[in-house]
Amino acid sequence: MLSEIKIVKEIKLNGSKKGLISIGELSKPYGNTSESVVSIAISLDGDEIDWKVHIPFENLDDVILALQELKK
């Protein structure tokens, strides 16, 4: 089975005309035996992905805490 992404949120990328931040769940990102991950993708033109990161769900709480620290 191929990887499949379910986008749950798209956010306008501040400072761009058409840019988007897409947040979703990517199933089987590294093959049939791999666990689903959170996928965060940045598109500067709203179409082609320029950057992306995959975060295991087990690390999500720590990533959220780190982001909240940066926001302070």
N, C-alpha and C positions, 0 to 999 in steps of 0.2 A: 504494500500500500504506500502511496506517495504521501508526503507531508501535506497537511491541510491546515489553513489558517482561518480562524474565526475572529474577525475584527469586532471588538466590543466598544471602541471609542476612537473617534478621529477629532483631533484638536488642531485649530489653525496655528501654524507656526509663526510666532511673533517675529516681526521684522522682515517678513517675506510677503510677496503678493499672492502666491497660490500654494505656499508650502503647508505641509501637514505633518503632524505627529500621529501615527497610527499605533494603537495598542490592541493586542489580541493574544489569543492562545494558539500556539503552533503544535499540532499533534505529530508525533513520530518524526522529530526534526532530523534525527541521525540514523533512521532506519526503523524497521518494525519493532525492535526491542527497546527503543528509547522512549523515555517519559516525555510527556507534553511539557512545554516551557512557555513562559511569558515572552512575547516578541514585541519589541518597541522599534518602530521604523520611522525614519525621517525622510521626507521627500521635499526637496526645495522647490520643485515645480508642481507639486500635487499629483505627479504621475510616477516618475521613475524613482526608485528607492536609492538614496544616496548613502545612508548609514542604517545599520540595524544592530540590535543586541538581543541575545537570548538569555533569559534568566530562569534557572530552575525554580519551580514553585517553592522548594525548600529554602531558598535564599531570599525570597520576596520580602519577608518581614524586615530582614536586616537592610536590604536595599532601600525600602521605604523609610526606615529610621535614618539612614545616611542622607537621603534626599531631604528629609525634614530638618536635619542639622544644617545642611547647606542653605536652606531657605531662611534660617534665623538671622 
